[in-house]
Amino acid sequence: MPMITTEKIKLTSQMLFKILIRVYLKKRWWLLAWVWVLVIILLLMENKDTFANLLIAFIILFQLLLIFQYWFYARSKDNKIFFLGRYYEIDPEKIVGFLEDGTSSPIKIEHFVKAIKIDNYNLLYLAKTQFIYLPNQCFKCEADRQWFEKEILSKIKK
């Protein structure tokens, strides 16, 4: 039964913010497209009334509020566990995370509910918003990354 060990991973608040925005855009790109089509239509209207102007302002403010919400969440002191350095030992049955504070936590592969691959990293979800961040560069060699994709990601719903 093969097992691989990753290099140390250290997530920053800026990286977490980018991940949260990318996940949001990946899930809701179609909604944003419709919203901006509506904004463009409203802006191109010749006879804009107060309601149209308020709607445009609301749409833009709502999206800015969403970005600020993710920004504050990514920098929250309550999320300090996300920013601890860690490495993982991965085998076909489980992933064990070892944090730099000395704690460890094993997670059976069957407990992951989905996996998302974005650019150079994988997000392995344990719940709707709780995930493990595994960048491709954390694998010690290409063979380890390929084994992970074949043996682990294939067992988790996409």
Summary of the structure (lengths in Angstrom):
residues: 158
radius of gyration: 20.1
end to end distance: 24.3
largest distance: 69.9
contacts: 395
relative contact order: 0.18
helix: 53%
strand: 22%
